[in-house]
Amino acid sequence: MKNNLLIIFLLVFVSTTAFSEIKKIDFTEFTLDNGMHVILHKDNTVPIVSLSMTYKVGSKDEKPDRTGFAHYIEHLMFEGSRHIDRGEVFKLIQDAGGTINATTNQDRTLYFMTLPSNQLELGLWIESERLNYLDIDSTGVEIQRQVIKEERYEKLDNQPYGTIIEETFARAFTKHPYNWLPIGSEQYIDKATIEEFREFHKTYYVPNNVVLSIAGDIDIEKTKESVKKHFNDIPKGTKEIVRTDIEEPPLNGEIRDTIYDRIHLPAVIHGYRVPERGTKDAYAIDMLNTLLADGQGSRMYRKIVIEQELAAGLQAFPILLEDHGLFMIFSAANMGTTIKDVEAAINKEIEKVQSEIISDNEYKKILNQTESKFIQQFASLENIANKLAEYHLFFNDPNIINTKIDIYKSITKEDLMRVANEYLVPENRVVLYYLPE
């Protein structure tokens, strides 16, 4: 019991420490002759290193009749290259005592690995191989075609409520490429040819369209030389990278629809259009999410799930992207209640934050929760490497990793009420009812 009380005390202490105690992340950055930007963060606490390659290409760079390309290339990057046999990438990293993975979203594709620091050269060699000498052949394309179709089936089509994000985005965005998700559609995955994949890779997988970020147990000058050795001779891309300039018009009215799914409990989904990431209002929406639905102590969860027992569960999450954002609220009705009851309760909580300024205690609580997330983020070298690259790629300012908390601190209680009134309104949302088939 004494140990448990000590743990509880430490958790409370961490959640209420001052913002000023968040450590500063120092970094060095430079650009190679071919346009590749490199960011290095030295932390010799433990003998490991995290390396990330963040390419500025996502599903919004695809054509409407060829969705899923960015995600497909992510898979093909693990197939093999001129000097790495098919399927050997994972084995090389694992045999060296490391881990490797990748992820694709609407705006970027991220490859990341963590290795013992004496294996950094291996990681750099693998990434330079995949950038310069990726082997896109018919065998790899067909293998991954089936893998991706199966992944879509398992994660979306055959998962209860698995399509809620896809269905919401499809209605919230009708012109902008955010209309579809990175996983793509099966019919376009089947139609894609090997030549199209090679062209996509040749266009976007070039040194001047990627940020290399390394964090961990490194020597800055030696690492600079290693990076130059592996990447400096890779030719700069010559094809023009065309970015979408499509402007999504306002919703100008609530969109409602009903979807039948293989589920037991009916659910309601709200998707509110909100500003793009990096804006002050986007930060305010993030804090508003913490207040309303982040954890069991949040307003909505406490009221709708615990006290009123209307919902079996409730969660909300802002999806903040480069061009737009979407604030989503998902809740499944409890047995004996209806989704109309749940929706009415959700609306009531939103109306409350629109009409009543939050208390000083609640405001302090969400600031402390925000700080806690930052402390956890800095505990991971992988997160540090990924965030440094991300902030350069989208804002040309990796130092946001140090100043972002100041933006949150600048958000006032009045700002939270203002964004609730401006964005969380019926005419700016998609409402989906998920019902059992």
C-alpha positions in Angstrom: 0.0 0.0 0.0 2.9 2.4 0.8 4.4 1.8 -2.6 1.0 2.4 -4.2 0.6 5.7 -2.4 4.1 6.7 -3.4 3.3 6.0 -7.1 0.1 8.0 -6.8 2.0 10.9 -5.3 4.6 10.9 -8.0 2.0 10.8 -10.7 0.2 13.8 -9.2 3.5 15.6 -8.8 4.4 15.1 -12.5 1.0 16.3 -13.6 1.3 19.5 -11.6 4.9 20.5 -12.2 5.6 24.0 -13.7 5.9 24.6 -17.4 9.4 26.0 -16.9 10.7 22.5 -15.9 10.2 21.1 -19.4 13.7 20.6 -20.7 14.9 22.4 -23.8 15.7 20.2 -26.9 19.0 21.4 -28.4 19.7 20.5 -32.1 22.0 21.1 -35.0 20.6 21.4 -38.6 22.2 21.7 -42.0 21.3 21.0 -45.6 23.2 18.8 -48.1 24.0 20.0 -51.6 21.2 17.9 -53.0 18.6 19.6 -50.8 18.2 17.0 -48.0 17.7 18.7 -44.7 19.3 17.1 -41.7 18.6 17.6 -38.0 20.8 16.2 -35.2 20.0 16.0 -31.4 22.6 14.8 -29.1 21.6 12.9 -25.9 24.2 10.6 -24.5 22.0 9.4 -21.6 21.7 5.9 -23.0 23.6 4.1 -25.9 20.8 4.2 -28.4 19.9 6.3 -31.4 16.7 7.0 -33.2 16.6 7.9 -36.9 13.7 9.1 -39.0 13.2 9.9 -42.7 10.1 12.0 -43.2 9.0 12.5 -46.8 6.6 15.2 -47.7 4.2 13.0 -49.5 0.9 11.6 -48.4 -2.5 10.6 -49.7 -3.4 14.2 -50.6 -0.7 13.9 -53.3 -2.6 11.1 -55.0 -5.0 11.2 -57.9 -8.7 10.4 -57.1 -8.6 7.3 -59.3 -5.3 6.1 -57.8 -5.8 6.4 -54.1 -3.5 4.5 -51.7 -0.3 5.2 -53.6 1.6 6.8 -50.8 0.8 4.0 -48.4 1.6 1.4 -51.1 5.1 2.9 -51.6 5.6 2.8 -47.8 5.1 -1.0 -48.1 7.4 -1.3 -51.1 10.2 0.4 -49.3 10.6 -2.8 -47.2 10.7 -5.1 -50.2 14.4 -4.7 -51.2 16.9 -2.6 -53.1 19.9 -3.0 -55.3 22.1 -4.2 -52.4 19.4 -5.5 -50.0 17.5 -8.7 -50.7 13.7 -8.8 -50.5 12.5 -8.8 -46.9 16.0 -8.3 -45.5 15.4 -4.8 -44.1 13.6 -6.0 -41.0 16.1 -8.8 -40.5 19.1 -6.5 -40.7 17.7 -4.1 -38.1 16.4 -6.8 -35.8 19.7 -8.7 -35.9 21.4 -5.4 -34.9 19.2 -5.2 -31.9 16.9 -2.5 -33.3 13.3 -1.8 -34.3 12.0 -0.3 -37.5 8.5 0.8 -38.7 6.7 3.3 -40.9 3.5 5.2 -41.2 1.6 7.2 -43.8 -0.9 9.9 -43.3 -2.6 12.5 -45.6 0.4 14.8 -45.5 3.6 12.8 -45.1 5.2 9.4 -45.0 7.5 8.6 -42.0 10.1 5.8 -41.7 11.7 5.5 -38.2 14.1 3.1 -36.5 15.8 2.8 -33.1 19.2 1.2 -32.9 22.1 0.7 -30.5 24.2 3.8 -31.2 27.1 1.8 -32.6 24.8 0.6 -35.4 23.9 4.1 -36.7 26.0 3.5 -39.8 23.7 0.5 -40.6 20.6 2.6 -40.4 22.0 5.4 -42.6 23.1 2.9 -45.2 19.7 1.2 -45.3 17.9 4.5 -45.7 20.2 5.7 -48.4 19.7 2.4 -50.2 16.0 2.7 -50.1 16.1 6.3 -51.3 18.5 5.8 -54.1 18.2 2.2 -55.2 14.7 0.9 -54.3 13.8 -2.1 -56.4 10.2 -1.9 -57.5 9.5 -5.2 -59.3 6.4 -7.2 -60.2 7.0 -9.7 -57.4 7.1 -7.0 -54.7 4.1 -5.1 -56.2 1.9 -8.2 -56.3 3.0 -9.3 -52.8 2.1 -5.9 -51.3 -1.0 -5.6 -53.3 -2.5 -8.5 -51.4 -1.0 -7.4 -48.1 -2.6 -3.9 -48.4 -5.9 -5.3 -49.4 -5.8 -7.6 -46.4 -4.7 -4.7 -44.1 -7.7 -2.7 -45.3 -10.1 -5.6 -44.7 -8.7 -6.2 -41.2 -8.4 -2.6 -40.0 -11.4 -1.0 -41.7 -13.9 -3.2 -43.5 -14.1 -6.1 -41.0 -13.6 -4.0 -37.8 -16.7 -2.8 -35.9 -16.9 1.0 -36.4 -13.7 0.6 -38.5 -14.9 3.0 -41.2 -16.0 6.0 -39.1 -13.0 8.2 -40.0 -13.2 7.2 -43.6 -16.9 7.9 -43.9 -16.7 11.2 -42.0 -13.8 12.5 -44.1 -15.6 11.5 -47.3 -18.5 13.8 -46.3 -16.6 16.6 -44.7 -14.3 17.0 -47.8 -15.8 16.7 -51.2 -13.2 18.5 -53.4 -10.0 18.4 -51.4 -7.9 15.1 -51.5 -8.7 14.7 -47.8 -11.8 13.1 -49.2 -10.0 9.7 -49.0 -7.7 8.0 -46.4 -4.2 6.9 -47.0 -5.1 3.2 -47.0 -6.8 3.7 -50.4 -9.6 1.9 -52.1 -9.4 -1.7 -53.3 -10.5 -1.0 -56.8 -7.7 1.5 -57.3 -5.1 -0.7 -55.7 -6.0 -3.4 -58.2 -5.7 -1.1 -61.2 -2.3 0.4 -60.3 0.6 -0.6 -62.6 4.2 -1.1 -61.8 5.2 1.9 -64.0 2.9 4.1 -62.0 4.5 3.1 -58.7 8.0 3.7 -60.1 6.9 7.1 -61.3 5.4 8.0 -58.0 8.6 7.0 -56.2 10.8 8.8 -58.6 8.8 12.0 -58.1 8.5 12.2 -54.3 11.4 10.0 -53.0 14.2 12.5 -53.7 16.6 14.1 -51.3 15.0 17.6 -51.6 11.7 16.2 -50.4 12.8 14.5 -47.2 14.1 15.5 -43.7 16.5 13.2 -42.0 16.4 13.5 -38.2 18.7 11.7 -35.7 18.4 11.8 -32.0 20.4 10.0 -29.3 23.9 8.9 -28.4 25.9 10.6 -31.2 28.9 12.8 -31.8 27.6 15.7 -33.9 30.6 16.2 -36.1 31.2 12.5 -36.8 27.5 12.0 -37.5 27.6 14.9 -40.0 30.4 13.2 -41.9 28.5 9.9 -41.9 25.4 11.5 -43.2 27.3 13.2 -46.0 29.0 9.9 -46.9 25.8 8.1 -47.3 23.5 10.8 -48.8 25.5 13.6 -50.4 26.0 11.9 -53.7 22.4 11.0 -54.2 21.1 13.2 -57.1 18.6 15.9 -56.4 15.1 15.3 -57.8 14.5 16.8 -61.2 10.7 16.3 -61.6 8.5 19.1 -60.4 6.5 18.3 -57.3 3.1 19.7 -57.7 1.2 20.4 -54.5 -2.6 20.5 -54.3 -4.1 24.0 -54.4 -7.7 22.8 -54.1 -9.7 25.0 -51.7 -12.4 23.1 -49.8 -15.6 25.2 -49.6 -17.4 25.6 -46.2 -19.9 23.0 -45.3 -22.7 25.6 -45.2 -25.0 23.3 -43.4 -25.1 20.1 -41.4 -24.6 16.8 -43.2 -26.4 13.8 -41.8 -26.3 10.2 -42.9 -26.9 6.7 -41.6 -24.5 3.8 -42.1 -25.3 0.1 -41.3 -22.5 -1.9 -40.0 -21.8 -5.3 -38.3 -22.1 -3.9 -34.8 -24.1 -4.6 -31.7 -24.4 -1.1 -30.2 -25.6 1.9 -32.3 -23.2 4.9 -32.3 -23.2 8.6 -33.2 -20.2 10.4 -34.8 -19.8 14.1 -35.0 -17.1 15.5 -37.3 -16.5 19.3 -37.1 -14.4 21.1 -39.6 -11.7 23.0 -37.8 -8.6 25.0 -38.8 -5.3 23.5 -40.1 -2.5 22.5 -37.7 -0.2 25.2 -36.5 -2.8 27.9 -36.1 -3.7 29.3 -32.7 -7.3 28.1 -33.1 -6.1 24.6 -33.8 -4.2 24.6 -30.5 -7.3 25.9 -28.8 -9.3 23.0 -30.3 -6.8 20.6 -29.0 -7.2 22.0 -25.5 -10.9 22.0 -25.8 -10.7 18.3 -26.6 -8.8 17.8 -23.4 -11.5 19.6 -21.5 -14.4 17.7 -23.1 -13.3 14.2 -23.8 -9.8 13.3 -22.8 -10.0 10.6 -20.2 -12.6 9.6 -17.7 -12.3 12.9 -15.8 -13.3 14.9 -18.8 -16.7 16.6 -19.0 -18.4 14.5 -21.6 -17.1 11.1 -20.3 -17.9 11.9 -16.7 -21.4 13.2 -17.5 -22.6 10.9 -20.3 -20.8 7.6 -19.6 -20.4 7.6 -15.8 -23.2 9.7 -14.3 -26.0 9.4 -16.8 -24.9 5.9 -18.2 -26.2 6.9 -21.6 -23.2 5.7 -23.5 -21.0 2.5 -23.3 -18.0 4.7 -24.2 -17.1 8.0 -25.6 -13.9 9.5 -27.1 -13.0 12.6 -29.1 -9.9 13.5 -31.1 -8.8 16.4 -33.3 -7.2 15.3 -36.6 -5.2 18.3 -37.4 -3.6 18.3 -40.9 -1.7 20.7 -43.1 -4.6 22.1 -45.0 -7.6 21.5 -42.8 -8.6 19.8 -39.6 -11.5 17.6 -38.3 -12.6 17.4 -34.7 -14.3 14.0 -34.2 -16.5 12.8 -31.3 -17.5 9.1 -31.2 -19.9 7.5 -28.7 -21.8 4.2 -28.7 -25.2 4.1 -26.9 -25.6 2.0 -23.9 -28.2 -0.8 -23.8 -31.6 0.6 -23.2 -30.8 4.1 -24.6 -30.9 5.6 -28.1 -28.2 7.4 -30.1 -30.6 10.4 -30.1 -30.3 10.5 -26.3 -26.5 10.3 -26.6 -26.4 13.0 -29.3 -28.6 15.3 -27.2 -26.3 14.8 -24.2 -23.2 15.6 -26.3 -24.8 18.7 -27.8 -25.7 19.8 -24.2 -22.1 19.6 -23.1 -20.9 21.6 -26.2 -23.6 24.2 -25.6 -22.4 24.5 -22.0 -18.8 25.3 -23.0 -20.2 27.8 -25.6 -22.2 29.7 -23.0 -20.2 29.4 -19.8 -16.6 30.4 -19.3 -14.6 27.5 -17.7 -13.4 27.7 -14.1 -9.9 28.6 -13.1 -9.5 25.1 -11.7 -10.5 23.4 -15.0 -8.3 25.7 -17.0 -5.3 24.9 -14.7 -6.1 21.2 -15.0 -6.1 21.1 -18.8 -2.8 23.1 -18.8 -1.3 20.5 -16.5 -2.5 17.7 -18.7 -1.0 19.4 -21.7 2.3 19.7 -19.8 2.2 16.0 -18.9 1.9 15.0 -22.5 5.0 17.1 -23.3 7.0 15.4 -20.6 6.0 12.0 -21.9 6.9 13.0 -25.4 10.4 14.1 -24.4 11.0 10.8 -22.7 11.3 9.1 -26.1 14.2 9.7 -28.5 12.0 8.4 -31.3 9.4 11.1 -30.7 12.0 13.8 -30.5 13.5 12.7 -33.9 10.1 12.5 -35.5 8.9 15.9 -34.2 12.0 17.8 -35.1 11.6 16.5 -38.7 7.9 17.2 -38.7 8.2 20.8 -37.6 10.8 21.6 -40.2 8.9 19.9 -42.9 5.6 21.7 -42.3 6.7 24.9 -40.6 10.4 25.3 -41.5 11.0 25.6 -37.8 12.1 22.6 -35.8 12.4 24.8 -32.7 8.6 24.6 -32.4 9.5 21.5 -30.3 10.6 24.0 -27.6 8.1 26.9 -28.2 4.9 24.9 -28.7 4.1 24.9 -25.0 4.2 28.7 -25.0 1.5 28.7 -27.6 -0.7 26.5 -25.4 0.0 28.8 -22.5 -1.2 31.8 -24.5 -4.6 30.2 -25.1 -7.1 31.8 -22.7 -10.4 30.6 -21.3 -12.1 33.1 -23.5 -10.3 31.6 -26.5 -11.8 28.2 -25.6 -15.3 29.6 -25.5 -14.7 31.5 -28.8 -13.5 28.5 -30.8 -16.4 26.4 -29.4 -18.8 29.0 -30.7 -17.0 29.4 -34.0 -16.4 25.8 -35.0 -18.5 23.4 -32.9 -21.8 24.4 -34.5 -24.3 22.3 -36.4 -23.8 24.0 -39.7 -20.1 23.1 -39.6 -20.4 19.4 -38.9 -21.0 15.9 -40.3 -23.3 13.6 -38.2 -23.3 9.9 -38.8 -25.5 7.3 -37.2 -24.0 3.9 -37.2 -26.7 1.2 -36.8 -26.6 -2.6 -36.6 -27.2 -4.2 -39.9 
